[in-house]
């Protein structure tokens, strides 16, 4: 229908991982096809072993979305953001249920 529903940025690449940032513009932005494509790029096309994301501890909607995507909490990062801490999430390729 020509509307932007989700924007995904892959950044901070290393030999085996990258960071992923997701912005949604629709109440129901993600379906199975979008999720397959979202994870196929880092795990399939780039051949990475893991992805990660850091979310503000104060951003409840992003924390909920990150959990729904299947990323697991790996730790807390003090002063990651100027105004609060971050929660570090990660996912290994073999744990991705969307591929």
Secondary structure by P-SEA (a helix, b strand, c coil): cccccbbbbbcccccccbbbbbbbcccccccaaaaaaaaaaacccccccccbbbbbcccaaaaaaaaaaccccccccccccccbbbbbbbccccccccc
